[in-house]
Amino acid sequence: MSKKIFITSFHPLVSRNILSSGILDKLNSSGFKVVILVPREKKDFFEKSFANEGVVVEGVVFKSGRREAFFRYISFACLRTETLKIKRKTEMGGSGAISSLFFANRIGVGLLRFLEKITYKHDIFGTLFEKYKPEKVFSTDMQSELDIALIHEAKKRNIKTVGMIRSWDNLTSKGLIRVIPGKLLVWNEIVRTEAQKYHYIKDPLISIVGIVHYDSYKDLKETSREDFIKKIGGDVSKKTALLVPIGDRYLKENTVDRDIVKILSEILPLNFQILVRLPPGDFVRELENKENKFERIKVLFDRATKNFENIKMTEIGKQDDEHLVNTLRNVDIVISGPSTMAIDSVVFDKPTVLFGFDGYQKRPYLDSIRRYYDYDNFVPVIESGGVRLAKSVEEFKELVNSAINNPSKDHDFRMCLVDMEASVFYGKCLERLMDALK
């Protein structure tokens, strides 16, 4: 193989979303040797998971300094989205609120990108470029500092670049795309519009490829309902409600997830059991670290394989993805916080209820789970009607009972939501990604 392509995997979700999609085999069969660039501390994991004759793994070390901190700060100031308006009042502590008045426009964006280009001095990838001499570079997360440095290096060497927006909320929450690749790949029309509106990227550079890892869902090994329920330690004679907690990372003193389990255990029919899918890269300490007793109804707990000592570094492997797919195939209803599970669940046509209240507590808006549903990426999801948002315990009980008693009620709305967020789901995403990389 004479042709080489660099692919980045610096964010924990990339191995699941891109590398496990079949793209490596496709590139190999098209004559490419793939070089996966990963954090050095994860090199062994990636070599065991993906390395073969046509795929090699290189570990990278990068320490950001004052320059990166400055440009990251200004990149956030270049955006005035509803998401960042809320975040500036919460976890960002007001950072960038004043600066955004000056930078969040075409002139400010152009100035930042000009300064970014002329001040770039890193050469952390220089040795790897000399070693492999790649024909193309594929950045899987265009807002990562390492990906930014890689694209700079590739452009300096006149090497073709393709960049991807990693997730549905990134363009409204993760700061400006500081360096524009030769081609930008996005999930759907919503994200394409955001790239144009907030990041001033011209339409001809943008391609919609869909949610690539969905392509592999139809080919993953299917487990029968009986075998799945036995695997999770459940009762095969009962129906199953899947609960997706928000996690401790997103709420101070997170008692909400614990309260939701308690409320569900009180309102679900006795022929139900609850499966709590713990977040792969986060804790839910109020559920995990205490002996909670839910005597009325059985509560089961499930977590993806822990493959690193630091839980935040967790990578989702093929086995974990198979388990997620079989979970969604075999549960009867999905209850979730503000998560991409709102999309995953409707792809499998499951009635889905989102909890938008703080359990038994009443919190100020800026400390509440309610604020996440006002983020830009969630507004069209709620408006679609494909999922139902409960804003109180009473409404939660009503929506859960309605979903149980009439699971097909919102079918048409769910299909509209799938079409809006994952319109190229039906086996074409990987094909579109390959076309973009050719």
C-alpha positions in Angstrom: 0.0 0.0 0.0 1.6 3.3 -1.1 -1.1 5.7 0.0 -1.3 6.8 3.6 -4.1 8.5 5.5 -4.0 9.9 9.1 -7.1 9.5 11.2 -7.4 11.1 14.6 -9.0 9.5 17.7 -8.3 11.9 20.5 -11.8 11.9 21.9 -13.2 8.8 23.7 -16.2 8.5 21.5 -14.3 8.4 18.2 -13.3 4.8 18.4 -17.0 3.8 18.6 -18.4 6.4 16.2 -15.8 6.2 13.4 -13.2 3.5 13.8 -15.7 0.7 14.6 -17.9 1.6 11.7 -16.0 -0.4 9.1 -14.1 2.5 7.7 -10.7 1.0 8.3 -11.4 -2.1 6.1 -13.0 0.2 3.5 -9.9 2.4 3.4 -7.6 -0.6 3.3 -9.5 -2.1 0.4 -9.2 1.2 -1.4 -5.4 1.1 -1.3 -4.9 3.2 1.9 -2.7 2.3 4.8 -4.3 4.0 7.9 -2.3 5.6 10.6 -4.5 6.2 13.7 -3.2 9.1 15.9 -4.2 8.6 19.6 -3.2 9.9 23.0 0.0 8.1 24.0 -1.5 6.6 27.1 -4.2 4.8 25.0 -1.8 3.4 22.3 -1.9 -0.1 23.7 -5.7 -0.2 23.7 -6.0 1.0 20.1 -3.3 -1.4 18.9 -5.2 -4.3 20.5 -8.5 -3.1 19.1 -7.6 -2.0 15.6 -4.0 -2.6 14.5 -3.3 -5.0 11.6 -1.3 -5.1 8.4 -3.1 -2.1 7.0 -3.6 -0.1 10.2 -0.9 1.2 12.5 -1.3 3.3 15.7 0.9 6.2 16.8 0.7 7.7 20.3 0.9 11.5 20.6 1.7 13.8 23.5 0.6 17.4 23.5 0.6 20.0 26.2 -1.3 23.1 25.5 0.1 26.4 26.6 -0.8 30.1 26.8 -1.3 30.4 23.1 -3.9 27.6 23.0 -5.7 29.0 26.1 -5.9 32.4 24.5 -7.3 31.1 21.2 -9.7 28.8 22.9 -11.0 31.7 24.9 -11.5 33.8 21.8 -13.0 30.9 19.9 -15.8 30.8 22.5 -16.2 34.5 22.3 -16.8 34.2 18.6 -20.1 32.4 19.2 -23.4 33.9 20.6 -25.6 30.8 20.7 -28.4 30.1 23.1 -26.3 27.2 24.5 -23.3 29.5 25.3 -25.5 32.2 26.7 -26.7 29.7 29.3 -23.2 28.2 29.8 -21.7 31.6 30.4 -24.1 32.0 33.3 -23.3 28.6 34.7 -20.1 26.5 34.3 -18.2 29.2 32.3 -18.6 31.7 35.1 -19.3 34.6 32.8 -16.2 34.0 30.7 -16.5 35.6 27.2 -19.8 37.4 27.8 -18.3 40.8 27.1 -15.8 39.6 24.5 -18.5 38.0 22.5 -20.0 41.4 21.8 -16.9 42.2 19.7 -15.9 38.9 18.3 -19.2 37.1 17.4 -19.4 38.4 13.9 -17.8 37.9 10.5 -15.0 40.4 11.2 -14.1 38.9 14.6 -14.2 35.3 13.2 -11.9 36.3 10.3 -9.5 38.1 12.6 -9.2 35.0 14.9 -8.6 32.7 12.0 -5.9 35.0 10.6 -4.1 35.3 13.9 -4.5 31.5 14.4 -2.7 30.9 11.1 0.2 33.3 11.4 1.0 32.4 15.0 0.9 28.6 14.6 4.3 27.3 15.5 3.8 23.7 16.8 5.7 20.8 15.1 4.4 18.0 17.3 3.3 16.1 14.2 6.3 16.9 12.0 8.1 13.7 12.7 5.0 11.6 11.8 4.5 13.5 8.6 8.1 12.8 7.6 7.8 9.1 8.6 4.6 8.3 6.7 4.2 11.1 4.2 0.3 10.9 4.2 -1.7 11.9 1.2 -4.7 12.8 3.4 -5.6 13.8 6.9 -8.9 13.0 8.5 -9.7 15.0 11.7 -12.6 13.4 13.5 -13.0 16.3 15.9 -12.4 19.7 14.4 -12.6 21.5 17.7 -9.9 19.5 19.5 -6.6 21.2 20.1 -4.7 18.2 18.8 -6.8 18.1 15.6 -6.4 21.8 15.1 -2.6 21.4 15.3 -2.7 18.4 12.9 -4.8 20.4 10.3 -2.4 23.3 10.5 0.6 21.0 9.9 -1.2 19.3 6.9 -2.1 22.6 5.3 1.5 23.8 5.7 2.6 20.8 3.7 -0.2 21.1 1.1 -1.8 17.8 2.2 -5.6 17.3 1.6 -7.6 17.7 4.8 -11.1 16.4 5.8 -12.6 17.4 9.1 -15.7 16.1 10.9 -18.0 17.6 13.6 -17.9 15.0 16.3 -21.4 15.5 17.7 -24.7 17.2 17.3 -24.1 20.0 19.9 -20.5 20.9 19.1 -21.0 23.8 16.8 -23.1 25.6 19.3 -21.2 24.8 22.4 -17.5 24.0 21.8 -16.2 27.3 20.3 -15.4 28.4 16.8 -13.8 26.1 14.2 -10.5 27.9 14.2 -9.0 26.3 11.1 -11.2 25.3 8.1 -10.4 21.9 6.5 -10.6 21.3 2.8 -13.9 19.5 3.4 -16.2 19.6 6.5 -18.4 16.6 7.3 -21.5 17.0 9.4 -24.4 14.8 10.7 -27.4 16.5 9.2 -28.9 19.6 7.7 -29.3 21.2 11.2 -25.5 21.0 11.8 -24.8 22.2 8.3 -26.9 25.3 8.9 -25.0 26.0 12.1 -21.7 25.7 10.3 -22.8 28.4 7.9 -24.6 30.6 10.4 -22.2 30.6 13.3 -18.9 29.6 11.8 -19.1 31.3 8.4 -18.1 28.2 6.5 -19.2 28.2 2.8 -21.7 25.6 1.8 -19.6 24.0 -1.0 -17.1 22.9 1.7 -19.7 21.1 3.8 -21.0 17.5 3.2 -23.7 15.7 5.1 -22.7 12.1 5.9 -25.1 11.2 8.7 -24.3 9.4 12.0 -21.8 6.9 10.7 -21.9 4.4 13.6 -25.6 3.8 12.9 -24.7 1.9 9.7 -23.2 -0.9 11.8 -26.3 -1.3 14.0 -28.1 -3.4 11.5 -25.2 -5.8 11.2 -24.5 -6.2 14.9 -25.3 -9.6 16.5 -28.9 -9.7 17.6 -29.6 -11.2 21.0 -33.1 -12.7 21.7 -35.1 -10.9 24.3 -35.0 -13.9 26.7 -31.2 -14.1 26.5 -30.8 -10.4 26.9 -33.0 -10.2 30.0 -31.1 -13.1 31.5 -27.8 -11.4 30.8 -28.8 -8.3 32.7 -30.1 -10.4 35.6 -33.8 -9.5 34.9 -37.1 -11.3 34.9 -38.1 -12.5 31.5 -41.8 -12.4 32.5 -41.6 -8.6 33.0 -41.4 -5.7 30.6 -38.3 -3.4 30.9 -38.0 0.4 31.2 -34.6 1.7 30.3 -33.4 4.7 32.3 -30.6 6.9 31.1 -29.4 9.1 33.9 -27.9 12.6 33.4 -24.8 11.8 35.5 -22.8 13.8 38.1 -20.8 15.7 35.6 -23.7 17.9 34.6 -25.4 18.6 38.0 -24.1 19.8 41.3 -25.1 17.5 44.1 -26.9 15.2 41.7 -29.9 13.8 43.5 -32.1 14.0 40.4 -31.2 10.6 38.9 -31.8 9.0 42.3 -35.2 10.7 42.6 -36.2 9.7 39.0 -35.5 6.0 39.9 -37.6 6.3 43.0 -40.4 8.0 41.1 -40.3 5.4 38.4 -40.3 2.6 40.9 -43.5 4.1 42.4 -45.4 4.8 39.1 -44.5 1.9 36.8 -46.9 -1.1 36.7 -45.8 -4.2 38.7 -45.2 -6.1 35.4 -42.2 -3.8 34.8 -38.5 -3.7 35.8 -36.1 -0.8 35.5 -32.7 -1.1 33.8 -30.4 1.9 34.7 -27.8 2.4 32.0 -25.0 4.1 33.9 -23.0 6.7 31.8 -19.8 5.1 30.4 -17.6 8.1 31.2 -19.3 9.4 34.4 -20.5 8.5 37.8 -24.0 8.6 39.4 -22.8 8.4 43.0 -26.2 8.7 44.6 -27.2 5.5 42.8 -23.9 3.7 42.8 -22.5 4.3 46.2 -25.6 3.7 48.4 -27.7 0.8 49.2 -30.9 2.0 47.7 -33.9 -0.2 48.2 -36.7 -0.2 45.7 -39.0 -2.9 47.2 -41.9 -2.4 44.9 -40.1 -3.0 41.6 -36.8 -4.5 40.6 -34.0 -2.1 39.6 -31.0 -3.4 37.5 -27.8 -1.5 36.8 -25.7 -1.7 33.7 -22.4 0.0 32.6 -20.1 -0.3 29.6 -16.8 -2.1 30.0 -14.3 -0.1 32.1 -11.1 -0.3 30.0 -9.1 2.5 31.7 -8.6 3.3 35.4 -9.8 6.8 34.8 -13.5 6.4 34.0 -13.4 9.6 31.9 -11.1 7.9 29.4 -13.5 5.0 28.8 -13.6 3.9 25.1 -16.8 2.2 23.8 -15.8 -1.0 22.1 -17.7 -3.1 19.6 -19.0 -5.4 22.4 -20.4 -2.4 24.3 -22.0 -1.1 21.1 -23.6 -4.5 20.5 -24.9 -4.5 24.1 -26.4 -1.0 23.6 -28.2 -2.0 20.4 -29.6 -5.1 22.0 -30.7 -3.0 25.0 -32.6 -0.7 22.7 -34.1 -3.6 20.7 -35.4 -5.3 23.8 -36.6 -2.6 26.2 -40.2 -1.4 26.1 -39.8 2.3 27.0 -36.9 4.7 27.3 -36.7 7.4 30.0 -33.7 9.7 29.6 -32.1 12.9 30.7 -30.7 15.3 28.0 -28.7 12.8 26.0 -28.1 11.6 22.5 -30.1 8.6 23.7 -33.1 10.8 22.6 -32.0 10.1 19.1 -30.8 6.5 19.6 -34.1 5.4 21.1 -36.3 6.8 18.3 -34.1 5.1 15.7 -35.4 1.9 17.3 -38.9 3.4 17.5 -39.1 3.2 21.2 -41.5 5.5 23.1 -39.3 8.0 24.9 -39.9 10.3 27.8 -37.3 12.9 28.9 -37.3 14.1 32.5 -37.0 17.9 32.6 -37.6 18.5 36.3 -35.3 18.0 39.3 -36.8 15.1 41.0 -38.3 15.9 44.4 -36.4 19.2 44.6 -37.0 22.6 43.1 -33.8 24.2 41.9 -33.1 27.6 40.4 -33.1 27.5 36.6 -29.3 27.9 36.3 -28.8 24.9 38.7 -31.6 22.9 37.2 -31.7 20.1 34.6 -34.3 22.3 32.8 -31.6 24.5 31.3 -30.2 21.7 29.1 -33.4 21.4 27.1 -33.0 25.1 26.1 -29.7 24.3 24.4 -29.7 24.8 20.6 -29.3 21.1 19.8 -32.3 20.0 22.0 -34.9 22.6 20.8 -35.7 20.9 17.5 -35.8 17.5 19.2 -38.4 18.6 21.6 -40.4 20.5 19.0 -40.5 17.4 16.8 -42.8 15.6 19.1 -40.8 12.4 18.6 -39.9 12.4 22.3 -42.0 13.8 25.2 -40.6 16.2 27.8 -42.0 16.0 31.4 -41.6 19.2 33.4 -43.1 17.9 36.6 -43.7 14.7 38.6 -47.4 14.8 37.6 -46.6 15.3 33.9 -43.9 12.6 34.1 -46.4 10.1 35.4 -48.9 11.0 32.8 -46.4 10.7 29.9 -44.9 7.4 31.1 -48.3 5.8 31.5 -49.4 7.1 28.1 -46.2 5.6 26.5 -46.8 2.3 28.2 -50.5 2.1 27.3 -50.1 3.3 23.7 -46.5 2.8 22.6 -47.2 3.4 18.9 -48.9 6.8 19.5 -45.9 9.0 18.5 -44.6 6.6 15.9 -44.9 9.1 13.0 -43.3 11.9 15.1 -40.4 9.6 15.9 -39.8 8.8 12.3 -39.8 12.5 11.5 -37.2 13.0 14.3 -35.1 10.2 12.8 -35.4 11.8 9.4 -34.4 15.2 10.8 -31.4 14.1 12.9 -30.2 11.0 11.1 -31.8 11.2 7.6 -29.1 9.1 6.0 -29.3 6.3 8.5 -30.4 3.6 6.2 -27.0 2.0 5.4 -25.6 5.0 3.5 -23.4 6.8 6.1 -20.3 4.8 5.7 -20.6 5.1 1.9 -20.9 8.8 2.1 -17.9 9.1 4.4 -15.8 7.0 2.0 -16.8 9.3 -0.9 -15.7 12.3 1.1 -12.3 10.7 1.9 -11.5 9.6 -1.7 
